[in-house]
Amino acid sequence: MLAIKISACIVMSISSYCYASTDPECLKHLGGAFGDVECFNGLSNDLKQENRKLAADVASTIPKGNGNRVLLKRYLQDQVNAKNFCELGRASMTNWTREAMTVNPRYHDYDVAYYECAYILLEQENKFLKSLFRNANQK
């Protein structure tokens, strides 16, 4: 499989195999095109994984039966729900009409507004969870 990816890089220098969208360096080269979508989406996927681990780490510091466990779960669910409001960013660029949602983030011209919003939410969640974990481990 790795050989196929390397071959793809040699044959097509603009292949996504060659330019990792999860490299934070991509944030320095935003230009409003589909590469921006790949940048925000790739970084968001990394943050989702990190946030799941952080949430589990924070939860492990809360004693069983403590109401803050429920509050943490509610916070995490509210963060998932907040992503729905990112649709406003995309709709604001399309004269308030809603484009059909797709699995492929490169499908619509205005997806960058949605994926940037989702990234910002995950980044904020990441900072908050790190702060909670740091606070819980101060002894």
Steps between C-alpha positions, in 0.01 A plus 500: 500500500782739585659431162174600330492829694862574416435422135201731503721780635752449224236487225280781632684763698173663605365182651364519854740216585787745449357795687363392835196708587566437868824698507419817698724685254201496263340773714771739379404442137123544494360643180127431497511191280452127543846470657363702791221245544756220509710694750214571741348153458832322551589705808147446634538124469823518701332715766203262525735214587696708748181636658356149549813404692500824700132457589569147624797627700291778656215258576746269676580780746134545601387263778219256420165639607621860475257718304784651302526176299152568364588865441810397300289264287247779439779739402640251249155439351436874477828536310380240247168683469673838459657376177151514344513879528807503275254450216417871541847590370447306181142624455609862548720462191222349286234766548360301794413192296613167635714280279459126530741349754760264356755260641770637268616834644618618156155491345370855550664838448402637840588203721804686632277719720346188657828317555676807639220541754517130596877528543467809722248319722727196536800722570307678777386164643860378496623803696217465751558127556875558543422768757262269688756220503778733614279642777389155616860383529630789707574362844 
